[in-house]
Amino acid sequence: MSEIDPKTRTELEAAVFRRLIEHLRGRSDVQNIDLMNLAGFCRNCLSNWLKDAADEKGVAMSKDESREAVYGMSYEEWKSRFQKEASPEQKSAFDKSHRH
């Protein structure tokens, strides 16, 4: 990627981000806690990073707007439609993987 000009690199990175978001929207069966346990980030992290990037650029974006951009709907709607109660095993794995 070092030989690619910065504009093209940004366009490629943006395309990858959009594809990741679409993939996660299509995999509503994958819970955020599973993503956190396996990869150390989840949809909420992505929405927070999006808001951070907007803030750095001076672009007005609320937390709700960044979550909707990632989830494809309001966070409350996504939770009511797709979020399940975390199992004791998931909670235990989360506790073990996020000890500081």
C-alpha positions as CSV (number, residue, x, y, z in Angstrom):
1,M,0.0,0.0,0.0
2,S,3.0,2.3,0.3
3,E,3.0,2.9,-3.5
4,I,-0.7,3.9,-3.5
5,D,-1.4,7.6,-3.4
6,P,-3.1,8.9,-0.2
7,K,-6.4,9.7,-1.9
8,T,-6.7,6.2,-3.4
9,R,-5.6,4.6,-0.1
10,T,-8.4,6.5,1.8
11,E,-10.9,5.4,-0.8
12,L,-9.8,1.8,-0.4
13,E,-10.0,2.0,3.4
14,A,-13.4,3.6,3.2
15,A,-14.6,0.8,0.9
16,V,-13.3,-1.8,3.4
17,F,-15.1,0.0,6.3
18,R,-18.4,0.1,4.3
19,R,-18.0,-3.6,3.5
20,L,-17.3,-4.4,7.2
21,I,-20.4,-2.5,8.2
22,E,-22.6,-4.2,5.6
23,H,-21.2,-7.6,6.7
24,L,-22.0,-6.9,10.4
25,R,-25.5,-5.7,9.5
26,G,-26.1,-9.0,7.7
27,R,-24.8,-11.0,10.7
28,S,-27.2,-9.7,13.4
29,D,-26.9,-13.2,14.8
30,V,-23.4,-12.3,16.0
31,Q,-23.7,-10.6,19.3
32,N,-21.5,-7.7,20.3
33,I,-20.2,-9.7,23.3
34,D,-19.0,-12.4,20.9
35,L,-17.2,-9.8,18.9
36,M,-15.6,-8.3,22.0
37,N,-14.6,-11.8,23.3
38,L,-13.0,-12.8,19.9
39,A,-11.7,-9.5,18.5
40,G,-11.7,-7.0,21.3
41,F,-14.1,-4.6,19.5
42,C,-17.7,-4.6,18.6
43,R,-20.3,-2.5,16.7
44,N,-20.4,0.0,19.5
45,C,-16.6,0.4,19.3
46,L,-17.0,1.1,15.5
47,S,-19.6,3.7,16.2
48,N,-17.5,5.3,18.8
49,W,-14.5,5.4,16.5
50,L,-16.7,6.9,13.8
51,K,-17.9,9.7,16.2
52,D,-14.3,10.3,17.3
53,A,-13.2,10.7,13.7
54,A,-16.1,13.1,13.1
55,D,-15.2,15.1,16.2
56,E,-11.6,15.3,15.0
57,K,-12.8,16.7,11.7
58,G,-15.2,19.1,13.3
59,V,-18.2,17.2,11.8
60,A,-21.3,17.3,13.9
61,M,-22.4,13.8,14.8
62,S,-24.2,12.6,17.9
63,K,-23.6,9.2,19.5
64,D,-27.0,8.1,18.3
65,E,-26.2,9.1,14.7
66,S,-22.9,7.2,14.7
67,R,-24.6,4.1,16.1
68,E,-27.3,4.4,13.4
69,A,-24.6,4.7,10.8
70,V,-23.1,1.4,12.0
71,Y,-26.2,-0.5,12.9
72,G,-28.4,0.6,10.0
73,M,-31.1,1.5,12.5
74,S,-31.4,3.0,15.9
75,Y,-29.4,1.2,18.6
76,E,-32.6,0.7,20.6
77,E,-34.3,-0.9,17.6
78,W,-31.3,-3.2,17.0
79,K,-31.2,-4.2,20.7
80,S,-34.9,-5.0,20.7
81,R,-34.7,-7.0,17.5
82,F,-31.4,-8.8,17.8
83,Q,-29.7,-8.5,21.1
84,K,-29.9,-11.5,23.4
85,E,-29.1,-11.8,27.1
86,A,-25.4,-12.8,27.4
87,S,-24.9,-16.3,28.7
88,P,-22.8,-16.9,31.8
89,E,-20.1,-18.4,29.6
90,Q,-20.0,-15.2,27.4
91,K,-19.9,-13.0,30.5
92,S,-17.1,-15.1,32.0
93,A,-15.1,-15.0,28.7
94,F,-15.6,-11.2,28.6
95,D,-14.4,-10.7,32.2
96,K,-11.3,-12.8,31.5
97,S,-10.4,-11.1,28.2
98,H,-10.9,-7.6,29.5
99,R,-8.9,-7.7,32.7
100,H,-6.4,-4.9,32.8
